[in-house]
């Protein structure tokens, strides 16, 4: 598999290798996750763990929505604040 570093075949091969690596990582992670879930289901306090996980996911969801759905400040309000600050700095 020796090719010129900038050739089209080399880029295609690299893309395939990267995709295969990502797929392997996803499968490995999924396998680890399944093992974790099986371990959690064997616990006596599985209901409590599930309830805590649900609260954690709900809190994370709330944080994400607050971060991305908060309305940006009004454009004219921002301009007015800058103008007021500039006037105050100029002494007038």
Secondary structure, 3 states (H helix, E strand, C coil): CCCCCCCHHHHHHHHHHHHHHHHHHHHHHHHHHHHHHHHHHHCCCHHHHHHHHHHHHHHHHHHHHHHHHCCCCCHHHHHHHHHHHHHHHHCC
